[in-house]
Amino acid sequence: MRAEGQAHIDRIEAALALVRLSLDWERALRRLDELNARVEDPTLWDDPKAAEAVMRERRRLEAAVGTVNGISAEMADAVEFIDMGEAEGEADIADDGYATLERLADRADADKVQALLAGEADGNDTYIEIHSGAGGTESQDWAEMLQRMYARWAEQKGYKVEIVDYHAGDQAGIKSATLLVKGENAYGYAKTESGVHRLVRISPYDSSARRHTSFSSVWVYPVIDDEIDIEINESDLKIDTYRASGAGGQHVNTTDSAVRITHQPTGIVVASQNDRSQHKNRATAMNMLKARLFEREMAEREAAASGEYQEKTDIGWGHQIRSYVLQPYQMVKDLRTGVTSTAPDAVLDGSIDQFISAALAQRVTGETVEVEDVE
């Protein structure tokens, strides 16, 4: 077998191994057998809500297991065709086999990311909050660049993007903004972006053309549906109303329609000013608060065993996950995974899929990547 064929096989096997690891393969097979038995139970639909949960889990596991088994079978068939073609001197048959392996390798890489999105809320819509750090106009401009990057990334994936909250910067950029991204697996893809993002560039706001370092924090949390019950005590809430801000359009109001809710026990603050109706903004803010509390609960559960839970509101500015270097060359380096990407025109074009894929893979394998700082 030619080297290119073996390279495709190695890619396929590595992707399938990661999927099996993420699923806990033997446990997943046993669980699928249990779910199939429950589906055959005629009393299942006596409780429609529980039945829907069973069917959703069964479909997810069935799709993941079927994908792994299907790719494995096709790979075995392709290898057999290659061996037969090379043994009989039929170059066309062997070439078809190599082409099949290449196609399967690409498919395995794509399906690997889908299979990794197996968390409780990975399939949900998501909120993306962006806050500028210290540094005035420079950091506020960086925060707006991130907002545009995530909006373009979401649109390229076919997601719908809404601006829920927006606070313009003093001279340029934004102080903060919240995006609502709607689409399949939106939270699963975006959740690895939570953290502090750093930008190093020659500042356009510095007359001496000196290099500046700016920071912005990104928080990602899922939109929760009616099936997830989060209880909130009204006495724990501080609710403020104010006039919406922004550069024209729906963000300018003549009434105090914007709503800010502070959950006093946790210190979580959410705000909405997307709608002209105070009532609708309050409902949106309450949904955001429930989502933040749910995300907090999930993080606590995941980190309970290791004792490493840290609230996003406590993340220090040194806890970086991305470093972007612009001018004279364009580069993005993921400080968590070590993945580096360069582009001749611009790195802030929404092309963050490879970083998300690497972060998801690292989350499953638990491997720590040692990286050097980008300067």
C-alpha positions as CSV (number, residue, x, y, z in Angstrom):
1,M,0.0,0.0,0.0
2,R,1.2,3.5,-0.9
3,A,2.2,5.9,1.8
4,E,-0.7,8.2,1.1
5,G,-3.2,5.3,1.7
6,Q,-1.6,4.5,5.1
7,A,-1.8,8.2,6.0
8,H,-5.5,8.2,5.3
9,I,-6.0,5.0,7.4
10,D,-4.1,6.6,10.3
11,R,-6.3,9.7,10.1
12,I,-9.4,7.6,10.1
13,E,-8.3,5.4,13.0
14,A,-7.2,8.3,15.1
15,A,-10.6,10.0,14.6
16,L,-12.6,6.9,15.4
17,A,-10.4,6.2,18.5
18,L,-11.2,9.7,19.8
19,V,-15.0,9.2,19.1
20,R,-14.9,5.8,21.0
21,L,-13.1,7.5,23.9
22,S,-15.6,10.3,24.1
23,L,-18.5,7.9,24.0
24,D,-16.9,5.4,26.5
25,W,-17.5,2.8,23.8
26,E,-18.4,-0.3,25.8
27,R,-20.7,1.7,28.1
28,A,-22.3,3.4,25.1
29,L,-23.1,0.0,23.5
30,R,-24.6,-1.3,26.7
31,R,-26.6,1.9,27.1
32,L,-27.9,1.7,23.5
33,D,-29.1,-1.9,24.2
34,E,-30.9,-0.7,27.3
35,L,-32.6,2.2,25.4
36,N,-33.7,-0.2,22.6
37,A,-35.3,-2.4,25.2
38,R,-37.1,0.6,26.7
39,V,-38.4,1.7,23.3
40,E,-40.1,-1.7,23.0
41,D,-41.9,-1.2,26.3
42,P,-45.5,-0.2,25.5
43,T,-45.8,1.8,28.8
44,L,-42.9,4.1,27.7
45,W,-45.3,6.8,26.4
46,D,-47.3,6.9,29.6
47,D,-44.9,9.7,30.5
48,P,-44.4,11.6,27.2
49,K,-41.7,13.9,28.6
50,A,-39.6,11.0,29.8
51,A,-40.2,9.1,26.5
52,E,-38.9,12.0,24.5
53,A,-35.8,12.1,26.5
54,V,-35.2,8.4,25.9
55,M,-35.8,8.8,22.2
56,R,-33.4,11.7,22.0
57,E,-30.6,9.8,23.8
58,R,-31.3,6.7,21.7
59,R,-31.1,8.7,18.4
60,R,-27.8,10.4,19.5
61,L,-26.1,7.1,20.5
62,E,-27.5,5.2,17.5
63,A,-26.1,7.9,15.1
64,A,-22.7,7.9,16.8
65,V,-22.3,4.2,17.0
66,G,-23.6,3.8,13.4
67,T,-21.1,6.4,12.2
68,V,-18.2,4.6,13.7
69,N,-19.3,1.2,12.5
70,G,-20.1,2.5,9.0
71,I,-16.8,4.2,8.5
72,S,-14.9,1.2,9.9
73,A,-16.7,-1.1,7.4
74,E,-16.1,1.2,4.4
75,M,-12.4,1.5,5.3
76,A,-12.1,-2.3,5.4
77,D,-13.8,-2.6,2.0
78,A,-11.5,0.1,0.6
79,V,-8.4,-1.6,1.8
80,E,-9.6,-4.9,0.3
81,F,-10.1,-3.2,-3.0
82,I,-6.6,-1.6,-2.9
83,D,-5.0,-5.0,-2.1
84,M,-6.9,-6.7,-4.8
85,G,-6.2,-4.0,-7.4
86,E,-2.4,-4.0,-6.6
87,A,-2.2,-7.8,-6.5
88,E,-3.9,-8.1,-10.0
89,G,-2.2,-5.0,-11.5
90,E,-5.5,-3.2,-11.8
91,A,-4.5,0.4,-11.2
92,D,-8.0,1.8,-11.6
93,I,-9.4,-0.4,-8.8
94,A,-6.5,0.6,-6.5
95,D,-7.0,4.3,-7.3
96,D,-10.7,4.0,-6.5
97,G,-9.8,2.5,-3.2
98,Y,-7.3,5.3,-2.4
99,A,-9.9,7.9,-3.3
100,T,-12.4,6.2,-1.0
101,L,-9.9,6.3,1.9
102,E,-9.3,10.0,1.3
103,R,-13.0,10.7,1.4
104,L,-13.5,8.6,4.5
105,A,-10.6,10.4,6.3
106,D,-12.3,13.8,5.6
107,R,-15.7,12.4,6.7
108,A,-14.1,10.9,9.9
109,D,-12.6,14.3,10.8
110,A,-15.9,16.0,10.4
111,D,-17.9,13.3,12.2
112,K,-15.4,13.4,15.0
113,V,-16.3,16.9,16.0
114,Q,-20.0,16.1,15.8
115,A,-19.6,13.1,18.1
116,L,-17.6,15.1,20.6
117,L,-20.6,17.4,21.0
118,A,-22.3,15.0,23.4
119,G,-22.7,17.2,26.4
120,E,-26.1,17.8,28.1
121,A,-26.6,21.2,26.5
122,D,-24.3,21.0,23.5
123,G,-27.1,20.9,21.0
124,N,-28.7,24.1,22.3
125,D,-28.6,27.7,21.1
126,T,-26.0,29.8,22.9
127,Y,-25.3,33.3,24.3
128,I,-21.9,34.8,23.7
129,E,-20.9,37.6,26.1
130,I,-17.9,39.8,25.2
131,H,-16.4,42.3,27.6
132,S,-13.5,44.6,27.0
133,G,-10.6,44.6,29.5
134,A,-8.5,47.4,30.9
135,G,-6.9,49.6,28.2
136,G,-9.6,52.0,27.1
137,T,-10.2,52.5,23.4
138,E,-7.7,49.9,22.4
139,S,-9.4,47.1,24.3
140,Q,-12.9,48.3,23.3
141,D,-11.9,48.1,19.7
142,W,-10.5,44.6,20.2
143,A,-13.8,43.6,21.9
144,E,-15.7,44.8,18.8
145,M,-13.4,42.8,16.5
146,L,-14.2,39.7,18.5
147,Q,-17.9,40.4,18.3
148,R,-17.7,40.7,14.5
149,M,-15.6,37.6,14.3
150,Y,-18.1,35.4,16.2
151,A,-21.0,36.9,14.2
152,R,-19.3,36.0,10.9
153,W,-18.3,32.6,12.1
154,A,-21.9,31.9,13.1
155,E,-23.3,33.2,9.8
156,Q,-20.8,31.0,7.9
157,K,-22.2,28.0,9.7
158,G,-25.7,28.9,8.8
159,Y,-26.7,30.1,12.3
160,K,-28.9,33.0,13.1
161,V,-27.3,35.8,15.2
162,E,-29.1,38.4,17.3
163,I,-27.6,41.2,19.4
164,V,-29.3,41.0,22.8
165,D,-27.2,43.6,24.7
166,Y,-24.8,46.3,23.4
167,H,-22.8,49.0,25.1
168,A,-20.7,51.2,22.8
169,G,-17.2,52.3,23.6
170,D,-16.3,55.9,24.5
171,Q,-14.6,56.6,21.2
172,A,-14.6,53.3,19.3
173,G,-15.4,49.7,19.7
174,I,-17.7,48.3,22.5
175,K,-17.5,48.0,26.3
176,S,-19.6,44.9,26.1
177,A,-22.1,43.0,23.9
178,T,-24.1,39.8,24.1
179,L,-24.9,37.7,21.0
180,L,-27.7,35.1,20.8
181,V,-26.6,32.4,18.3
182,K,-29.3,30.1,17.2
183,G,-28.6,26.8,15.4
184,E,-27.9,23.1,15.9
185,N,-24.9,22.5,18.3
186,A,-24.3,26.3,18.7
187,Y,-23.3,25.9,22.3
188,G,-21.3,22.8,21.7
189,Y,-19.1,24.5,19.2
190,A,-18.8,27.9,21.0
191,K,-18.3,26.8,24.6
192,T,-14.6,26.3,24.1
193,E,-14.3,30.1,23.4
194,S,-14.9,31.0,27.1
195,G,-11.8,32.7,28.5
196,V,-9.6,35.7,27.9
197,H,-8.5,36.6,24.4
198,R,-5.3,38.7,23.8
199,L,-4.5,40.9,20.9
200,V,-0.9,42.2,20.1
201,R,-0.7,44.8,17.3
202,I,0.6,48.2,16.3
203,S,-2.2,50.4,17.7
204,P,-4.0,52.6,15.2
205,Y,-4.9,54.9,18.1
206,D,-1.2,55.5,19.1
207,S,0.4,58.4,17.2
208,S,3.8,56.9,18.0
209,A,2.8,53.6,16.3
210,R,3.8,51.5,19.4
211,R,2.8,47.9,19.9
212,H,-0.1,47.5,22.3
213,T,-1.5,44.4,24.1
214,S,-5.2,44.3,24.7
215,F,-7.5,41.8,26.5
216,S,-11.2,40.9,26.2
217,S,-13.1,38.2,28.0
218,V,-15.6,35.9,26.4
219,W,-18.3,34.0,28.3
220,V,-20.4,31.3,26.6
221,Y,-23.5,29.7,28.1
222,P,-26.4,27.7,26.6
223,V,-29.9,28.8,26.0
224,I,-32.0,26.4,28.2
225,D,-35.4,25.0,27.1
226,D,-38.5,24.2,29.0
227,E,-37.3,20.8,29.9
228,I,-34.6,22.3,32.2
229,D,-36.1,23.7,35.4
230,I,-34.2,26.4,37.1
231,E,-35.8,27.9,40.3
232,I,-35.0,31.5,41.0
233,N,-36.2,33.3,44.2
234,E,-37.5,36.8,43.2
235,S,-36.2,38.2,46.5
236,D,-32.6,37.4,45.3
237,L,-33.0,39.7,42.3
238,K,-32.1,43.3,41.8
239,I,-33.8,44.7,38.7
240,D,-32.7,48.0,37.1
241,T,-34.1,49.7,34.0
242,Y,-32.3,52.2,31.8
243,R,-32.3,53.6,28.3
244,A,-30.9,51.4,25.6
245,S,-27.7,52.6,24.0
246,G,-26.0,52.0,20.7
247,A,-25.4,53.5,17.2
248,G,-28.9,54.1,16.1
249,G,-31.7,51.8,15.0
250,Q,-33.4,49.6,17.5
251,H,-30.8,50.4,20.2
252,V,-31.9,54.0,20.7
253,N,-35.0,54.5,22.8
254,T,-36.8,57.4,24.5
255,T,-38.0,55.2,27.4
256,D,-36.3,53.1,30.0
257,S,-36.9,49.9,28.1
258,A,-33.5,48.1,28.8
259,V,-33.4,45.8,31.8
260,R,-30.5,44.7,33.9
261,I,-30.9,41.9,36.5
262,T,-28.4,41.1,39.2
263,H,-28.6,37.7,41.0
264,Q,-27.3,38.8,44.4
265,P,-26.3,35.4,45.8
266,T,-24.0,34.7,42.9
267,G,-23.2,38.2,41.7
268,I,-24.3,37.2,38.1
269,V,-25.4,40.2,36.1
270,V,-27.4,40.0,32.8
271,A,-28.9,42.6,30.6
272,S,-31.2,42.9,27.6
273,Q,-32.0,45.9,25.4
274,N,-32.8,44.3,22.1
275,D,-36.5,45.0,22.2
276,R,-38.4,48.3,22.6
277,S,-40.7,46.6,25.2
278,Q,-39.4,46.5,28.8
279,H,-41.6,43.5,29.4
280,K,-39.9,41.5,26.6
281,N,-36.4,42.7,27.6
282,R,-37.1,41.5,31.2
283,A,-38.2,38.1,29.9
284,T,-35.1,37.8,27.8
285,A,-32.9,38.8,30.7
286,M,-34.6,36.2,33.0
287,N,-33.9,33.5,30.3
288,M,-30.2,34.6,30.2
289,L,-30.0,34.5,34.0
290,K,-31.4,30.9,34.1
291,A,-28.9,30.0,31.4
292,R,-26.0,31.4,33.4
293,L,-27.1,29.6,36.5
294,F,-27.5,26.3,34.6
295,E,-24.1,26.7,33.0
296,R,-22.7,27.3,36.5
297,E,-24.3,24.2,37.8
298,M,-23.0,22.1,34.9
299,A,-19.4,23.4,35.4
300,E,-19.7,22.6,39.1
301,R,-20.8,19.1,38.4
302,E,-18.1,18.5,35.8
303,A,-15.3,19.7,38.2
304,A,-16.6,18.3,41.4
305,A,-14.3,15.3,41.3
306,S,-11.2,17.3,40.5
307,G,-12.0,20.3,42.7
308,E,-10.9,22.7,39.9
309,Y,-14.1,24.6,39.4
310,Q,-13.6,28.3,38.9
311,E,-16.4,30.8,38.1
312,K,-16.0,32.6,34.8
313,T,-16.5,35.9,36.7
314,D,-13.3,35.0,38.6
315,I,-11.2,34.3,35.6
316,G,-8.1,36.5,35.8
317,W,-6.7,38.4,32.8
318,G,-3.7,36.1,32.7
319,H,-6.0,33.1,32.1
320,Q,-5.7,33.3,28.3
321,I,-7.0,30.8,25.7
322,R,-6.2,32.7,22.5
323,S,-3.4,35.1,21.5
324,Y,-3.8,37.0,18.2
325,V,-0.8,38.8,16.7
326,L,-1.5,41.4,13.9
327,Q,0.9,43.6,11.9
328,P,3.4,43.0,10.4
329,Y,2.1,39.4,10.1
330,Q,-1.2,37.8,10.9
331,M,-1.3,34.9,13.3
332,V,-3.6,33.2,15.8
333,K,-2.2,30.8,18.5
334,D,-4.4,28.9,20.8
335,L,-2.6,29.0,24.1
336,R,-4.7,26.0,25.4
337,T,-4.1,23.6,22.5
338,G,-1.0,24.9,20.8
339,V,-2.8,25.2,17.4
340,T,-1.4,28.0,15.3
341,S,-3.0,29.5,12.2
342,T,-1.8,32.2,9.8
343,A,-3.6,34.1,7.0
344,P,-2.3,36.6,4.5
345,D,-5.1,39.0,4.7
346,A,-6.8,38.7,8.1
347,V,-7.1,36.2,10.9
348,L,-10.4,37.7,12.2
349,D,-12.5,36.2,9.4
350,G,-14.5,33.8,11.5
351,S,-12.2,30.8,10.7
352,I,-12.1,29.4,14.3
353,D,-13.3,25.9,13.5
354,Q,-9.8,24.3,13.8
355,F,-9.3,25.9,17.2
356,I,-12.7,24.7,18.4
357,S,-12.0,21.2,17.1
358,A,-8.7,21.1,18.9
359,A,-10.1,22.3,22.1
360,L,-13.0,19.8,22.0
361,A,-10.5,17.0,21.3
362,Q,-8.3,18.1,24.2
363,R,-11.3,18.2,26.6
364,V,-12.1,14.5,25.8
365,T,-8.5,13.2,25.9
366,G,-7.5,15.3,28.9
367,E,-4.1,15.9,27.3
368,T,-2.3,19.1,28.2
369,V,-0.4,20.9,25.5
370,E,2.7,22.8,26.4
371,V,2.9,26.0,24.4
372,E,5.0,29.1,24.3
373,D,3.6,32.6,24.5
374,V,3.1,34.5,21.3
375,E,5.1,37.7,21.1
